[in-house]
Amino acid sequence: MEERLQKIIARAGVASRRASEELILAGRVRVNGHVVTELGLKADRQKDRIEVDGKRLVSEVPVYLALHKPRNVVSTLRDPEGRPTVADYVRGTGARLYPVGRLDFATSGILLMTNDGDFANALLHPRGGVPKTYVLKVQGVMSDDDLTPWREGIRLEDGVTLPAEARVLRHEGDKTWLEVTLREGRNQQIRRMGEASGWPVMRLARTTFAGVTSEGLRPGEWRALTVDELLHIREAFGVPKRIRGAMMGASSGPVDHRRAAGTVRSSAKASPRPASESAGPSARNRAPAPSRARTRTDVEGTGAPGPGPAQPRARSRANIAPANAPGPGPAQPRARSRANVAPANAPGPGPAQPRARSRANIAPANAPSPGPAQPRARSRANIAPTNAPGPARSARNARSETTPRAAETRGPRARGPGRR
């Protein structure tokens, strides 16, 4: 389908239609490799290659949003006076959206926004008769008979209005709340109708547009139209042509700054600094204390004073004492250790105690001879120092020497006749 070039560029989200015309006149647009500098050229965005500043245009995903416009916000994309615009509330969508129609600066309520030009034009065309429902507060106490001019039409400067649907909602003192549904869109039509009929409008809000309501949306929040809403609009007004591929399920709202600040504080408490950093440089330079339980090696400082009598160290593989530490008291049994290494220059300990389930008990080379050795249960190797006198034989050693093992008394195994 061929369309005007500036319309295609505007629909792609590059710029507005008027700004797209300026791009064409500046020679920044190419169609199938040829520079276009005249307005009025038509192209097919599906077949033709259209480029702006050397970049090929890609059609945007159609977006249909419902925004609850707050009061004191203009329904345009830019405001020369610097007032807030509706575009400020939908910047997170990633698409260039424009409003479908307008609401007055002091009027709040539902406002559709889209990047589909056909969708916007169909809903704004006078022959469409799109219903728009408003809730308003007027000065004075109105009865149902006072709404007759609204239902029949009120003459304004630009002609007689179409019949409107109007009903009284409630009274608040000397003020009345009304609900009015229009099927045309003139500039400030509701306020002008109130002035012409003698009931000035004090407050105005639009609650429904083309069947889409602002229910569940606070001022400043927006949401994407649902599939059911788009299907209803297409059945009534013929747009949008395609629903598949449109952005669905997105929504956004104003930020609660106090809640955000609380989240930051809670995240800071959840990830504190390491203890070494919070304690200062002296704590960072200090080595952590070695763990005694379920460690493979227990290493003590070389300049540390000698400890008292050694305590059993459970499930350790090697217990290494410092080289210059004074000798400890009588050794205590050390359970399930593989190697107990005493320092080379340490004085000799008292009488040795049995050490259960140790593989090697190595005494220092220059240590004085200990007292009579005690039996050492379930040890694989008992190695005495080179300059120490031999210890007395234990009962187990004596028994092992007097009673030979079965392997020692057994004779050589006979060879078979075929073996050499």
C-alpha positions as MATLAB code, in Angstrom:
seq = 'MEERLQKIIARAGVASRRASEELILAGRVRVNGHVVTELGLKADRQKDRIEVDGKRLVSEVPVYLALHKPRNVVSTLRDPEGRPTVADYVRGTGARLYPVGRLDFATSGILLMTNDGDFANALLHPRGGVPKTYVLKVQGVMSDDDLTPWREGIRLEDGVTLPAEARVLRHEGDKTWLEVTLREGRNQQIRRMGEASGWPVMRLARTTFAGVTSEGLRPGEWRALTVDELLHIREAFGVPKRIRGAMMGASSGPVDHRRAAGTVRSSAKASPRPASESAGPSARNRAPAPSRARTRTDVEGTGAPGPGPAQPRARSRANIAPANAPGPGPAQPRARSRANVAPANAPGPGPAQPRARSRANIAPANAPSPGPAQPRARSRANIAPTNAPGPARSARNARSETTPRAAETRGPRARGPGRR';
ca = [
       0.000    0.000    0.000;
       1.501    3.297   -1.088;
       1.486    6.250    1.310;
       3.038    9.660    1.417;
       6.690    9.548    2.299;
       6.442   11.910    5.258;
       3.667    9.782    6.716;
       5.807    6.662    6.502;
       8.722    8.430    8.187;
       6.494    9.739   10.962;
       4.969    6.316   11.531;
       8.444    4.820   11.914;
       8.980    7.096   14.911;
      11.783    9.181   13.402;
      10.016   12.524   13.675;
       6.628   14.145   13.434;
       4.972   14.540   10.044;
       5.943   18.193    9.777;
       9.534   17.450   10.808;
       9.585   14.596    8.274;
       8.752   17.074    5.527;
      11.739   19.161    6.576;
      13.956   16.061    6.375;
      12.758   15.458    2.809;
      13.375   19.061    1.743;
      16.881   18.913    3.259;
      17.788   15.934    1.053;
      18.282   13.549    3.960;
      15.823   10.922    2.678;
      16.474    8.254    0.035;
      14.046    5.897   -1.654;
      15.623    2.865   -3.375;
      18.970    4.670   -3.444;
      17.693    7.942   -4.927;
      17.642   11.171   -2.920;
      14.157   12.697   -2.617;
      13.826   16.474   -2.183;
      10.193   17.029   -3.233;
       7.072   16.581   -1.159;
       4.161   14.473   -2.331;
       6.124   11.349   -3.293;
       4.411    8.112   -2.379;
       6.136    4.876   -1.462;
       5.352    1.390   -0.210;
       7.061    0.698    3.086;
       6.829   -3.055    2.477;
       8.500   -3.026   -0.958;
      10.611    0.147   -1.158;
      13.875    0.742    0.674;
      13.529    4.025    2.564;
      16.553    5.542    4.318;
      16.956    8.599    6.540;
      20.551    9.776    7.045;
      21.768    6.451    5.635;
      19.735    4.307    8.040;
      16.952    2.126    6.735;
      13.544    2.642    8.276;
      12.076   -0.212   10.274;
       8.414   -0.152   11.183;
       7.828    0.154   14.906;
       5.819   -2.316   16.897;
       2.315   -0.842   17.232;
       1.692    0.487   20.727;
      -1.714    1.346   22.192;
      -1.711    2.842   25.686;
      -4.268    4.243   28.096;
      -2.878    7.095   30.194;
      -4.582    8.689   33.171;
      -3.676   12.283   32.431;
      -3.270   14.399   35.560;
      -4.514   17.938   35.841;
      -2.210   20.818   34.901;
      -0.560   18.757   32.144;
      -0.760   19.669   28.447;
      -1.820   17.045   25.896;
       1.082   17.682   23.519;
       4.578   16.317   23.039;
       6.282   19.708   23.589;
       5.258   22.902   25.297;
       6.980   26.221   24.535;
       6.094   27.461   28.027;
       7.904   24.576   29.706;
       4.825   22.999   31.274;
       4.709   19.220   31.822;
       3.406   17.208   28.870;
       1.860   13.786   28.468;
       5.024   12.651   26.693;
       6.868   12.921   30.014;
       4.773   10.057   31.407;
       5.296    7.521   28.583;
       9.012    7.834   27.872;
       9.661    4.334   29.204;
       7.805    2.661   26.338;
      10.679    3.066   23.881;
       8.350    4.337   21.134;
       7.395    7.792   19.920;
       3.770    8.080   21.002;
       1.300   10.893   20.451;
      -2.118   11.421   22.050;
      -5.384   10.454   20.417;
      -7.193   13.755   20.791;
      -6.631   16.180   23.630;
      -7.763   17.050   27.125;
      -7.756   20.549   28.566;
      -4.915   21.666   30.776;
      -7.148   21.588   33.869;
      -8.984   18.360   32.885;
      -7.885   14.913   34.025;
      -8.908   11.471   32.841;
      -8.361    8.783   30.243;
      -6.241    9.625   27.201;
      -5.240    7.077   24.562;
      -1.724    7.280   23.111;
      -0.350    5.377   20.129;
       2.128    5.364   17.276;
      -0.503    4.086   14.805;
      -1.698    7.013   12.716;
      -4.621    5.135   11.176;
      -5.840    4.182   14.641;
      -5.762    7.791   15.829;
      -7.407    9.210   12.700;
     -10.260    6.696   12.787;
     -11.094    7.493   16.413;
     -10.924   11.257   15.895;
     -12.935   11.480   12.681;
     -16.353   13.127   13.190;
     -18.214   10.381   11.370;
     -16.861    7.817   13.830;
     -19.017    9.079   16.700;
     -16.654    7.734   19.372;
     -18.359    7.952   22.808;
     -16.553    9.976   25.487;
     -17.904    9.977   29.034;
     -17.155   12.753   31.536;
     -17.859   13.284   35.223;
     -18.197   16.941   36.171;
     -19.138   19.156   39.073;
     -21.193   22.266   38.365;
     -22.128   25.236   40.490;
     -25.745   25.061   41.645;
     -28.343   22.442   42.411;
     -29.559   20.871   39.160;
     -32.587   18.709   38.653;
     -33.227   16.197   35.927;
     -35.310   18.782   34.009;
     -32.347   21.132   33.919;
     -30.501   18.567   31.778;
     -33.001   18.808   28.925;
     -30.934   21.358   26.914;
     -27.905   19.078   27.246;
     -29.879   16.139   25.870;
     -31.348   18.149   22.975;
     -28.344   20.273   22.014;
     -26.994   23.655   23.061;
     -26.160   26.406   20.616;
     -22.496   27.461   20.820;
     -20.382   29.845   18.745;
     -19.527   27.067   16.292;
     -23.036   25.609   15.995;
     -25.509   23.470   17.900;
     -24.061   20.508   19.747;
     -25.188   16.946   19.147;
     -27.565   15.455   21.694;
     -25.680   14.246   24.752;
     -26.476   11.627   27.374;
     -26.651   13.304   30.789;
     -27.756   12.274   34.265;
     -27.433   13.579   37.808;
     -25.090   11.584   40.054;
     -25.427   13.351   43.438;
     -25.622   16.701   45.194;
     -23.036   18.159   47.528;
     -24.516   21.214   49.197;
     -25.069   23.799   46.502;
     -23.105   21.805   43.893;
     -24.122   18.967   41.578;
     -22.173   16.067   40.090;
     -23.165   15.016   36.570;
     -22.224   12.310   34.084;
     -22.268   13.378   30.427;
     -21.479   11.292   27.323;
     -20.596   13.063   24.066;
     -20.139   11.691   20.563;
     -18.291   14.647   19.125;
     -15.096   16.405   20.053;
     -15.091   20.191   20.066;
     -12.613   22.380   21.866;
     -13.610   22.662   25.567;
     -17.096   21.545   24.655;
     -18.255   20.534   28.147;
     -17.142   23.790   29.752;
     -18.708   25.851   26.988;
     -21.995   23.947   27.322;
     -22.040   24.642   31.051;
     -21.446   28.360   30.543;
     -24.104   28.566   27.821;
     -26.729   26.803   29.964;
     -25.988   28.777   33.134;
     -24.293   25.981   35.054;
     -20.549   26.752   35.164;
     -18.290   23.736   35.373;
     -16.012   23.653   38.410;
     -14.279   20.319   37.883;
     -14.069   17.935   34.932;
     -12.638   14.451   34.361;
     -12.994   11.991   31.475;
     -13.661    8.443   32.631;
     -14.220    6.579   29.335;
     -13.008    6.923   25.751;
     -14.106    4.446   23.053;
     -15.003    1.942   25.770;
     -11.616    2.184   27.534;
     -11.890    3.332   31.148;
      -9.435    4.844   33.594;
     -10.473    2.429   36.324;
      -7.489    1.142   38.295;
      -5.153    3.898   37.077;
      -3.989    6.679   39.320;
      -3.115   10.060   37.774;
       0.130    9.694   35.852;
      -0.123    5.903   35.402;
      -0.562    4.135   32.071;
      -1.185    0.633   30.793;
      -1.355   -1.145   27.466;
      -4.764   -1.857   26.000;
      -5.876   -5.455   26.348;
      -6.758   -7.726   23.443;
     -10.454   -7.545   24.329;
     -10.375   -3.743   24.272;
      -8.625   -3.698   20.884;
     -11.094   -6.219   19.474;
     -14.003   -4.119   20.734;
     -12.561   -0.981   19.126;
     -11.946   -2.774   15.849;
     -15.519   -4.122   15.744;
     -16.919   -0.653   16.403;
     -14.556    1.570   14.379;
     -12.526   -0.737   12.103;
      -9.114   -0.126   13.686;
      -6.506   -1.359   14.389;
      -6.039   -3.438   11.267;
      -3.690   -5.879   12.989;
      -3.623   -6.750   16.676;
      -0.972   -9.451   16.537;
       2.447   -8.051   17.372;
       1.172   -5.085   19.388;
       2.695   -4.410   22.779;
       0.574   -6.149   25.390;
       0.598   -6.321   29.151;
       2.887   -3.354   29.832;
       2.129   -0.820   32.508;
       3.868    1.818   34.560;
       3.203    4.142   37.428;
       4.762    6.916   39.468;
       7.784    6.095   41.611;
       7.387    6.033   45.391;
      10.618    7.761   46.387;
      10.300    6.866   50.062;
       9.871    3.199   49.203;
      12.798    3.322   46.807;
      14.970    4.909   49.493;
      13.961    2.159   51.917;
      14.953   -0.464   49.355;
      18.386    1.102   49.016;
      18.849    1.123   52.780;
      17.803   -2.514   53.108;
      20.161   -3.578   50.336;
      23.000   -1.742   52.058;
      22.280   -3.628   55.294;
      22.124   -6.930   53.451;
      25.658   -6.557   52.052;
      27.884   -5.157   54.864;
      31.621   -4.635   54.554;
      33.913   -7.486   55.562;
      34.847   -7.586   59.233;
      38.490   -6.899   58.431;
      37.603   -3.663   56.629;
      35.197   -2.420   59.288;
      37.689   -3.115   62.102;
      40.437   -0.921   60.637;
      43.909   -1.526   59.206;
      45.225   -3.179   62.361;
      42.596   -5.897   62.101;
      43.270   -6.401   58.384;
      46.991   -6.957   59.039;
      46.321   -9.463   61.817;
      46.242  -13.089   60.684;
      43.156  -15.087   61.658;
      43.505  -17.596   64.488;
      44.004  -21.165   63.257;
      41.162  -23.529   63.793;
      41.841  -26.522   66.048;
      39.000  -28.803   65.014;
      39.075  -30.761   61.735;
      42.205  -29.097   60.334;
      45.037  -30.761   58.468;
      47.918  -28.754   59.959;
      48.220  -26.711   63.117;
      51.194  -24.337   62.812;
      52.222  -22.129   65.734;
      54.310  -18.973   65.501;
      58.103  -19.404   65.804;
      58.485  -16.680   68.440;
      55.546  -17.682   70.622;
      56.262  -18.762   74.226;
      55.903  -22.395   75.093;
      52.378  -23.530   75.859;
      51.349  -25.616   78.806;
      50.738  -29.300   78.595;
      49.549  -30.245   75.137;
      45.888  -31.042   74.720;
      44.602  -33.694   72.347;
      43.901  -32.354   68.859;
      41.132  -34.240   67.154;
      41.447  -35.408   63.520;
      44.638  -33.509   62.678;
      47.286  -34.962   60.390;
      50.319  -33.017   61.519;
      50.979  -31.057   64.672;
      54.147  -29.005   64.290;
      55.526  -27.172   67.290;
      57.724  -24.040   66.913;
      61.471  -24.554   66.572;
      62.571  -22.254   69.442;
      59.694  -22.892   71.834;
      60.590  -24.323   75.292;
      59.659  -27.868   75.955;
      56.126  -28.597   77.018;
      55.078  -30.698   79.950;
      54.384  -34.362   79.715;
      52.828  -35.166   76.378;
      49.180  -36.104   76.250;
      47.770  -38.678   73.868;
      46.859  -37.259   70.486;
      44.033  -39.108   68.852;
      44.049  -40.024   65.138;
      47.185  -38.084   64.200;
      49.548  -39.358   61.517;
      52.715  -37.541   62.470;
      53.764  -35.854   65.688;
      56.930  -33.879   65.053;
      58.716  -32.297   68.010;
      61.004  -29.253   67.576;
      64.740  -29.887   66.994;
      66.058  -27.743   69.902;
      63.297  -28.390   72.417;
      64.312  -30.008   75.781;
      63.261  -33.539   76.339;
      59.748  -34.106   77.550;
      58.733  -36.176   80.499;
      57.842  -39.819   80.255;
      56.023  -40.445   77.016;
      52.342  -41.248   77.131;
      50.673  -43.690   74.782;
      49.607  -42.089   71.511;
      46.647  -43.800   69.943;
      46.482  -44.540   66.183;
      49.581  -42.585   65.158;
      51.690  -43.672   62.205;
      55.022  -42.132   63.119;
      56.349  -40.708   66.365;
      59.582  -38.874   65.629;
      61.657  -37.530   68.514;
      64.105  -34.632   68.011;
      67.741  -35.461   67.232;
      69.330  -33.424   70.069;
      66.717  -34.063   72.716;
      67.865  -35.759   75.979;
      66.766  -39.290   76.482;
      63.308  -39.670   77.910;
      62.303  -41.971   80.690;
      61.244  -45.520   80.158;
      59.051  -45.716   77.095;
      55.417  -46.587   77.435;
      53.636  -48.894   75.014;
      52.359  -47.125   71.929;
      49.160  -48.658   70.636;
      48.582  -49.294   66.917;
      51.635  -47.430   65.653;
      53.354  -48.466   62.449;
      56.817  -47.101   63.107;
      58.554  -46.121   66.326;
      61.674  -44.167   65.477;
      63.964  -43.228   68.345;
      66.496  -40.356   68.134;
      70.101  -41.260   67.146;
      71.729  -40.055   70.390;
      69.104  -41.423   72.780;
      69.596  -44.751   74.626;
      67.369  -47.540   73.618;
      64.090  -47.706   75.421;
      62.967  -50.654   77.438;
      61.152  -53.327   75.554;
      57.457  -53.265   75.945;
      55.311  -56.257   76.532;
      54.123  -56.243   72.955;
      57.655  -56.112   71.567;
      58.707  -58.946   73.825;
      55.769  -61.015   72.735;
      56.515  -60.299   69.065;
      60.135  -61.453   69.523;
      59.433  -64.643   71.508;
      56.497  -65.743   69.386;
      57.391  -65.801   65.689;
      54.760  -64.927   63.189;
      53.225  -67.488   60.901;
      54.922  -65.956   57.881;
      58.354  -66.494   59.475;
      57.843  -70.223   60.329;
      56.394  -71.142   56.988;
      58.829  -72.853   54.598;
      59.489  -71.924   50.984;
      56.630  -72.489   48.647;
      57.061  -75.504   46.413;
      57.367  -74.933   42.707;
      55.395  -76.900   40.217;
      56.993  -79.307   37.784;
      56.615  -76.872   34.916;
      58.066  -73.836   36.686;
      61.746  -72.910   36.718;
];
